[in-house]
Amino acid sequence: MMKRLVIAALVAASAVALAGCGKTGSKGQVIARVNKAALTDQDFYDMLPQEFAGMQPAYKEAWIAANKDEAIKQWVRTELLYQEALKRGVHKEPKIAKVLKEWPKIILMNEMEKRALADVAVTEAEAREYFTAHEQEYQTEVKLAEIVVATKADADAVKAALDNGADFAKLARERSLARNTAASGGELPAYLLRGDKRIDFELEEKIFALAKGKVSEPVKIANAYQVIKAVDRRPAWQTVKFDDIKEDLIGGLTIARQRRLLEQLFDSLQAKAAVVKHPELLK
């Protein structure tokens, strides 16, 4: 895994190298050169992932000794293809030029997100407190049914129909895009146990908050929307303990907290900006 991380970092950093560390005049000893572009030892060390920072020197040296040839080879290969692309004027083609123009924006956006989430952490104590508050859910299995539709408007219409007494199974057969479950009235074949990692943590929260027979609000999934019904609830076949799911729970809570913070940041920035949107113009 670490080998893939570093080689990927070297390849990704080639774009940086081409603009900065790939130029002659970079600090350090040159360890590879492709025409006028140079890779120095300092460039190489700068490209190593953050995981290396806490490693023992002996381990770090052993890893570099074992992987440096392949990493340098990948840098050379990237540089060769980049230089050939420049010779052929690929960077001047309209579609490519547009993508290249957008890259600085994407890099800065990612950096802003990274900084906004730098101090986000969920402690073991917080995770244990959450588990205690939701322990009954972790000792329960839920059988679900779903109706999957293409748009939010379709999902709202389905939910409204259900609220007005429509039969869930009938609607699933008629409207659901999920062919594997539509024929069975939307029912999923197996019971779901909380914490078994088959679904997103926040969706899991919504599902296990549903009483038997209740239907969720529309949920966004990939390129569609889903309305979910809790068909049945029963005691789990085995007791789930905090230590069994501790790491996954901390991870799920952390991701949920990060999403909330990013949404708060987005909302606060949007409130202070002049934002105008006309989605109706797209047809």
N, C-alpha and C positions, 0 to 999 in steps of 0.2 A: 504493500500500500504506500509506504513512504517513498519507494522508488518511483511509483507512478506520480505521486505528488510533486516530486522534485523535477522530473522530466517534463511534466505538464507545466510546471512553473517556468522552467527554462524556455519552453516553446512559447507560452503565453507572454513571457517577458521579452521575447524577441522583438515584439512591437516597440517596447520601451528601449530595448537595445538599439534598434534601428534609429531611434530618434535621439538617443543619448549615449548609453554605454556601448553601443555598437560603433561609435565614431572613434577615429584615432584620437589620442589625447586623453582617453579614459585613464583613471588612476589604477595603478597596480601592474602586475606582470601580465603580458599578453599570453593567453593559453590557447587561443584559436584565432585564426584570421581568415576572412573570405574577402578577397580584394581589399578595399579600403576599410571594411568593417572589422572591428576587433572585439574579442571577448577577453576580459581580464580576469584574474583570479578574484579581484574584489567584486566584479560584476557577478561572478559565479556565487560567491558567498552571499551577496545581497539578494539573490534569487531564491535562496533556500527558504522553505516554509518556516513559519514561526515555531513549529514543533521542535526545530533543531535548537532553539535558544536554551531550552532547559536540559539538554542532553549532556551527558558526561563527555569531556573532550575525546577520550579514547574511543567511545562508540561513534562519535561524529567523524573522527578521522578514519575509522574502519569503514563506515558507510561510504564516505567520499572515495576512498581507495577502491572500493568494489564497484562503484557506479559512475565514476567520473567520465570514463570513456564513452559510455552510452549517452550520458547527459550532453557532453560536448558534441557528439555525433549529431544529436537532435538539433542542437543550436546551429551547427553548420548546415544541416539540411534545410532548416527553416530560412536561414540567411540566403542560401543559394536560390531557393524558390522565390523569396522576396525580391532579390535583385533581378531575377529573370522577369518577374511580373512588372517591375519598373521599366525594364528595357522594352517590354512589349506594350507599355502604356496601359496596362490593365487598370491602374489606379485612376486613370482619366475617364474611364467608361462611366456614363451617368449613374447607373445603379450602384456601382462600386464606390464612386466618389461620394454618393449620398450616404452610404453606410460608413465610410471613413470619417465623414463630417460628423456623424452622430456619435462616434465612439468616445470622444472626450466628454460628451454629456453623460453617457452611460457610466463611464468610469467615475465621474464626480458624483453622480447619483448614488452609485454603489458605496462610495466612500462616505457620503452623508448618512446613509442607512447604517453603515458599519459604526460610525461614531455615535449615532443616536442610540445604538444598542450595546455600546461598549460596556456599560455598567449593569446590564440586565442579567440578573442571576436569581435562580430559585433555590433556596436552601433546602437541605434535607428536612429541617424542622417545618418549613412551610409545606413541603410535599406531604409530610406525615399528618399535619393538621388538615390538609385537603382530603387525604385518604380517610381520616377519622370522620369527617363531615359527610363523606359519600360512601362510607363502608358498606352500607346496605346494597348500594348499586353494584359494588364489586362482588357481592355474594349472589348476584342475580344473573340469569340468562334471559335474553329477549329474542323472540321470534318476530321478524319484521316483514312487512310488505311494502312495495314501492310502486310509485307511478313516476316515470321519467318522461319529461317533455322538453321541447327545444328551447323555449323562451320563458322569461319571468312572467309575461302576460299569460301564457298557457298554464303555468304553474299556479298563478293566482286564480285563474278560472277553475282549475281542478279543486283547489282548496275551498273556494266559495261553494262549488257544487257539493262537496263533502259536508261542509258546514250546514248546508240546506237539506241534508238527508240522503244524498246520493250514495249508492252502494260502491264501496271502494273496489271490490273485486271486479265489478262490472266496468267501472271506469278504467281500471288497469288493462282489462282485455281490449277495450275500445281505443284507448288513447296512449298507453305507455309505449315508449320507443325501445324499452328494454325487452327484447324478444325472448331472452332466456327466462324471464319471470312473468311476462304479460299473460301467457297462456294459463298460468297457475293463479291468476287473479292478483299478480304482483308479489306473491309470497316468495321469500328467499328460502332455500332448502334447509339451512342450518340455523340453529340458535346462535346468538352472538353473546360472548362473554366480555364484560368490560375489562379493558387492559390487555386484550389479546393481539393488539397492533394491526388488525385488519383494516381499520379505518382511522381517519384523522381524529386527533384528540378532541377538537372542538365539536365535531359532528357527533362523536361518541357521547359527549356531555349532553347534547340535545336529545339523542336517542334514549339514553337511560333516564332522562327526566320525564319521559312520556309514560303515563299510566296505561294500563292494558286497555286497548280499544281506542286510544287517542291518536290524533294525527298531527304531524309537525307542520310548522310553517314551511313554505318553499325553501329548499336548500340548494345553493349553487354547487354543482359538481362538474369539474372539467368544462366541457362545452355544452352542458345541459343543466336542467333543474330537476330536482327530485322532491316528491312529497312522500313522507314515510309514515307508516302506521305501525304501532306496537300491537301485533296480533296476540301475543301471549307473553307472559312473564312467569318464570319459575326459579326456584332456588338453584344456584350453581351446583354442579356435580362434585366440586371440591372447594374447600375454603381457600380464598385468596388472601394472602398475607401481604403486609406492606413491603417487606423485604423482597417478595417475589417480583414486584413491579416497580420498585423504588426508582431505578435508573430511567425506565421508560416514562414514569410519571413525572419525574423532574424534567425530562426532556419535553414532554407534552406541555407542561405548565410553562416552561420557558418559552417555547414557540408561541403559545397563546399570548403570553405577556408581551413578547416582541411585536406580534401583530397589532395588539392594542396600542402600544406606544407609537408604532409607525402610523397607524390611523390617526392618532391624536396629533402627531407632528404634521401629517398631511392636512388635517382639518384646520389646524392653527395657521399654517402657511397659506392655505386657500382663503381663509377669512381675511387675510391682510393683503391679498393680491387681487388684481383685476382679472378675473377669470370669466370668459364668455364661451359657451358651448352651444353648438347648433347640430345635434345629431340628426335632426329631421332632414338636413340637407344631403345626407348620405342615403342613396337609393340604389 
